[in-house]
Amino acid sequence: MANQIIEQAKTNMGKTEESLQRELGNIRAGRANASLLNQITVEYYGAPTPLNQMAAITVPEARVLQISPYDKSALKNIETAINASDLGINPANDGDVIRLVIPQLTGERRKEIAKEVGKFSENAKIAVRNIRREGLDKLKRQEKDGDITEDELHRLEKDMQKVTDEATKRIDDIAAAKEKEITEV
């Protein structure tokens, strides 16, 4: 039962890392990344449809996203949805595909985005520490109820700390990689 608590904490910490990667994937780093369009939904035959389900999104150049709709009649709706989104990029529609040219970032904007990455990673670390605290509380309850011994509790606390340290290091690595991507010109 006690090992299940640590395994559950490990799983939850992994989910926190995945969430951080999704958040960071939505940050524009001055280069084309198809995940920028993940949040965009297009009005398609009266139903809001995710853009990535109705078009092929490719990166033909480092700073260009190309959207090739499976149904050419949806081009106008896709263009409208991109304009309505908070991307801040004007789509270029040539009748077959839509191209989005990602603008080069200024040095000041790069610093702002790097700070944002820092905030996201700090929030992820807080979530990991909260998961650790909940797990430790459950372990202490088990020790109090007599399910585990005091020695087992100390060993399990060390295991929980080790899992937490590993998750924190992975979060730091994820954030560092994103910051490097942002600061590279």
N, C-alpha and C positions, 0 to 999 in steps of 0.2 A: 504493500500500500504506500509506504514512504517513497519507494523508488518511482511509483506512479506519479507522485506529486512533483518530483524533479523532472520526470519525462514530460509531464503536462506543462511545466514552466518552460522547458526547453522548446516545446512546440509553440507555445505562445510567444516566446522571444523570437523564434523564427518567423512567425507571422508579422511581428513588429518590424523585422528587417525587410520583409517583402513589401510591407506598407511604405516604408521609407523609400525603397527603390522606386515604387510607383510614383510617389510624391516627387522625387527628384527627376524622374523621367519626364514629368510635365513641365520642368523648368527649361526655358529656352537658353541654350548655351552658345548661341551664335553659329550653330551648325544644324543641319537638317536631321530630324529624328522623327520617325513616324508616330511615336507615342505622343507628340504634340497634338495630334488630331484625335486622340482617344476619347476626349470629352465631348466632341462635336456630334450632334444628332441632326439629321436632315429630315425635313418633312417629305415623305415619299409615299405617294398614293394615300395621303391622309393619315399616315402613321409615322411617328417619330422613329427614325431608324439610325443606329450608329453608323457614322461615315465609313468606318473600317469594315463594315459588313456589306456595303454596297459599291465599293470601289477598291481597286488595287492601289496601294500607296507605296511608291518606290522613291529611292534617293539616287537620282542619276548623277548628281554632283554634290560636293560637300555641303553647299548651302542652299540646295534646291530640293523641295519635295514635289513629287509629281503624283497627281491623283487621276487615275484612269477608271471612270465609272463603268460598271458592267452594263448599265443601261444608259446610253448617251442622252436620253430624254431627261435624265436627272441632273445634267450639268448645271442648269440654271439654279435648281434648288440647292445643290452642293455649294455653289458660289455664294448664294444668299446666306446659307448657314455659316459659312466661313466668315463672311462680312459681319454677321450678327454676333459671332463669338468674340471672346476677349483676347484673341491671338494678336491683333494689331498688325496683321500682314494682309496686304491686298492681293487677292488671287488674280492670276492672269489666265483667262479662258481663251483657248484657241479653237474651240469647237469640238475637239476630240478629248483633250486632257486639260486639267487645271494645274498650273505651276505656282508654287509658293516659294518666293525667294526670301530666305531668312536673312534679315539685315545683320551686318557686322556690329558687334557690341562695342560700346565705348569703354574705356578703362574704368570710369566711374560706375557705369552700369554693371560691369563685371564684379566690382567690389560689393555692390549692393546684393547681387545674386549670390555671391560667396557667403555673405552674412545670412541670407535666407537659408542657404544650405546648412549653415551652422545651427540655425534655429530648429530646422527640421530634425537634424541629427540629435540635438539636445532633447527635443521632445521624445524622440525614439528611446534615448537613454533613460529618460524619466519613466517611460512606459515599462522598460525592462526592469528598472529598480522596483517599480510597483508590483510587477509579476514576482520578483524575488521576495518582496515583503509578504505578499499573500501566501507564497509557498512556505516561507519560514513560519508564518503564523499557523498554518495547517500542521506543520511538523511539530511545533511546540504544543499544539493542542493534543496531538497523538501522544507525545511524551507525558503530558499531564494526565491523559486518560489511561496511561499505563500500556499503550500499544507498542511503544518503543522505549528503549533504555536511554539514560542520559548520555552515555557514550555514543550510542547510535545517533542521537540527536546532533551531537557535536560533529560526527563524521558527515552526516547528511547536510549540516549547515555548511561545512567546507565544500561538499560537492555542489551545493546550490550556488555558493560564491564562485566556484570555478566555472559553472555554466554561465553565470551572469557576466563574469570577466570576458569569457569567449564571445558572448553576444555583443558586449560593449566594444570589443576590439573589431568585430566585423562591422559594426555600425560606423566606427571611426574610419575603417578602410573604405566603406561605401562612400562616406562623405568626402574623404580625401580624394578619391577618384573623380568624383563629380566636381570638386573645387579645381582640380588639375585641368579637367576638361574645360571648365569655364575660363580659367585664367590663361590658357594657351591661346595665343593669337594666331 
